[in-house]
Amino acid sequence: MTDARPRRVRIVEVGPRDGLQNEQAPIPTDVKVRFVDLLSDAGFPWIEVTSFVHPGAVPRMADADEVFRAIRKRPGARYVALVPNPRGLDRALAAGVEDMALFVAATESFSRANINRSIEQSLDDARAVIDGARPVGARVRAYISVAFGCPYEGPVSPTQVLRVAARLFELGVEEVVLGDTIGVATPSEVGRLMDVLLPLAPVEQWGMHFHDTRGMALANVMASMGLGLSHFDSSAGGLGGCPFAGPGAAGNVATEDLLYLLDGIGVEHGINLDGVLEASRFIVDAVGHPLTSKVYQAGGRLTTITAPR
């Protein structure tokens, strides 16, 4: 098989939403806003800012309205908010959201544990959000959670993912993002899944959202690029992790590590690594724990020191 690696990739920074939503420490609104603004300065074309979910379900996102209104929106960049249902849609539209994300699980068990809704019910919610967004010109991307493995049902069949993805495209989503929510995917499994999914929609309509629970995230990015995929989510510092995903569910692939890899293999992305490191250094005190990004821990790119005499 020939390597279809793209010359350029698009990265969606999800740290402000997926990274912060499950943090134990409360993050002040102005800190969230500053975090997003620093990421904007780093040049991200897309940033997932917040989530318009019920505050009782995700208390850390209760200030979604204030955060979204206060961030400094860079011309040409897209600022995404997670909008899971019609109630969230009303709030998002009132806050001026023009780019939305929603999610549907690949398994019934995870859907019930996560949102207490069946897959069919969550697709009904998706339809309502898409139909409500369309008249105002808002764009919608969709995540499929546990696309590779489920903490309750084990390995997930590509045909399960295919059924959900087909429904989402029928509803009119802009792209479908495949979530390795509990970080079990390997490069060979990426290939097996995409063999089934690529006949459904062009490679440009798929995105990848890898978690690094088992250290496979960057390897899975490489496998995805070999198939021609060019849309990836990542999180500054490696923040994130799903509370419903079970023990050891680590954060997203770290943005710094992803950028370092892409720079090393000559794939363009348009993002300033030093700017991302600045954003991570800013947020680390607020979250109150070390960040997992290896590049962050190493201080960025290689710098020389004076050799001992």
N, C-alpha and C positions, 0 to 999 in steps of 0.2 A: 504494500500500500504506500503510495506517495505521501509525503508530508505536506499537508495543506495549511501549514502554520501561517497565520495572518501577519501582515507587516505591521499592523496597528491594532490595538485592542481598546475597548471602552471599559473603564472601571467605574462601578457604582460604589461610592463610599457609604457604608451602612452603619458606621460607628455611632453616630448620634442617635439612631433608633435601635437597631438590633444590638449594638454594643452597650448602650446605657439602660435598656429597658429592665434588665434584671439585676442591676447593681444593688448591693445591700445598702450602701450609703445614699442618702438623698442628695440629688444633684440640683443646686439652685438653678433657676431659670436663666439668670444672666450668664452662668457658666456654660450652660448648653448653647446659648446663643453665641458666645465667644468661640466655643469649640467649632460650631458650624462655620462661623466667619473665617477662622483660621484655615479650615479645610477648603473653603471657597478660594482663599488667597493662594492655596497650593495648586489650584487649577483644575479641580475635578469637574468633569462635564456633567455628572449627576451626583447628587448627595441625597441620601434618604434621611430626612430631618427628624421625623417624629412619627407618632402613631395616634390616630384618633379612635382609640379603643375606649371602652368604659373604664373610668378611673379605678373602679373597684377591682377590675381584672388585672390591670397593669398600672399600679399607682405611680410608677416613675414617669409615666407619660401623661399625667393628669394636666400638665401645663402645655399641652400640644398647641392650643390656640395661641397662647402668648408667645411661645417659641417661634412658631411659623411666621407670625406677624412681625417679630422683632429682628429676624435674621436679615443680614445685608445680602440681597440677591444680585449676584454677578450677571451682567447681560450675557445671554447665550447659554447659561448653565440651567439645568433642570433640577428642581427641588421637589423631591418625592415625599409623600406621606402615606403611611399604611392606613388604608380605609377598609375595614373588614365588613361593614354592613351599612344599611341605609341610615342608621342613626349617626354613625361616624361620618357618612357622606355629607349630611347637612352641616355638621360642624366644620368639616374640611372646606367645603365651598364657601362658607361664611368667612373663613380665615384666608381665602384667596388661593387655595391649592389648585394647581393646574396639572400636576402629575401625581398619579395615585398608584398604589400597589395594593393587592389583595392576596389572600392565600387560601388554598384548598389542599387538604391532606391527600396523600395517595392511599392511606389505609383508614378503614372505619374506626379502628381502635384509637389511633392517634387523633383523629378528628374529634371523637367524643371526649378524650382526655384533655385536649387543648382548648376546645371552644364549646363542648357539650352540644355539638351539632353533628348530624350525619354528613357524609360527603354530598348527598343530594341537597340537603338543606343549605350547606355552605355554597353550593353552586347556585342555589336560588338567591342567596345574598349577593354573590358575585354578579349575577344578572341585574339585580337591582342597582348595584353600584355602577356598573357599566352603563346601564340605561340612563341613570341619573347624571352621569358625567358627560355623556355624549352631547346633550343640547348646549352645554357651555363650553364645549371644545376641550374638556379635560381628557388627558391620555391615561390609560390604565395598563400596567404590567401585572402579571400574576405569578405568584410563587406556587410550586407544588412541594409541600413539606414531605419529609421522609421519602424522597424519591428513590433512595437506594436501600434503606433499611429502616425498620420501625422498632422501637424499644419493646413493643407489645406483640408484634406479629413476626418479627425477624426479617429476613431478606424480602425485598419487595420486587415482584415480577415486573419487568418492563411493560407487559401488557396492562397491568394496573395503572401505571403512569400514563400510558398511551390513552387509555379511556378518559382520564381526567383532562389531559392536555387537549384532546380533541374537542371536548366540551368547552373548554376555555377559549380556544380559537374560534369555535362556532359563535360564542357569545361576543367576540370582537375585541379580545385583548390585543395589545400591541406586541407583546412578547411573553413567552413563558420561561420562567426561571426555575431550574431544577435544584431543589434544596437537599443537600446532604446533611440533614438536620442533626444527626447524632454522629456524624463523622466516621462512617463505616466504609465508604466507597474506596475502591482501588482503581488504578488506571484501566485494568481489563474490564471492570464493571462499567466504567464510563463508556468504553467502546461498545459493550453489549447493549447498554441502554440506548445509545444514540443510533445504533444500527436499526432499532425499532422505531425511534422517534423521527429521524431525519426525513423519511418519506412523507411525514405528515405536514411539515412546514420547512421552509428554507433555513439554512444554518443561521442567517441573520436574525431570525425570530426566536432564538434560544439563548438563554443565559445560564450561568452556573453560579451556585452559591455554596461554596465548600466550607465545612468546618474542619478544624484540625485536631479533633479528639485523638486520633491515632497517628498523627504526623504525616498524613497522606495528601494534605490539601495542595501543596505545590506540585507534587507528582500528578495529581488529578488535573490541575490546570494545564500542565504540559501535555497530558494525554488529550485534553479537550482541544487545545490549540492544534495538535496534530490532525484533528478531525475538521479543522477550519473554524471552530467556535472562537468568538472574539469578544464576548460580553461576560464580564466577571464581577461579582460582588466581593468586597473586602472591607475590613474594619481596621481603622487606625489602632496600632498597638496590639491588635489581636483581641480586642474587646468583644464580648458577646457570649452567647450560649443560651440554649433553650431550657427553661425550668421544667418542661414536661418531658425532656429527652432522656432522663435517667442519669445515674451517677457517671461522672467523668466527662460530661458533655462540654467540651472546650469551646472556645470562641471561634469566630470566623477566621479564615486565612488572613494573616496580618497584612495590611496594606504595604507597610515598609518592606516586608519580605517579598511580596509579590512584585513591587517596583524594582527591587534589587535584582530579582530573577530576570525580569523583562529587559532591564538595562543590560544585563550580562549576555543575553542572547540576541540583542539587537532588535527587539520588538518595541515599537513606539507606543506611547501612552499619553504624553502631554502633561504629566503631573510632576510637580517638583518634590523630590524626596525630602529635601531639607525642610520644606514647608509642612510635610506630613509629620516629620519628627518634631517640629515645633508644636504642632497640634497635640501630639501624644504627650510631650513634656508638660503641656498645659493641663491636660485632663487627668494625669496620673495622680496628682494630689487630691483631686475631687473624688476619684473612685476609691482611693485609700488602699490600693494594693499594687504590686508590681504588674507591669504589662508583659505579655508573653512573646511579643515580636522579637525574634532573634537579632534582627538588624537594629532595632531600637536598643536592645540590651548591649549590643556591640558599639553603640554610638554612631551608627551610620556607615558611610563608606570607609574604606581603608585610609588611615592617616599614618604617617610615619612618625616615629619617635627617635630621639637621640640614642644611639647605641652606647651601651656601657663601655668605658675604656679599660 
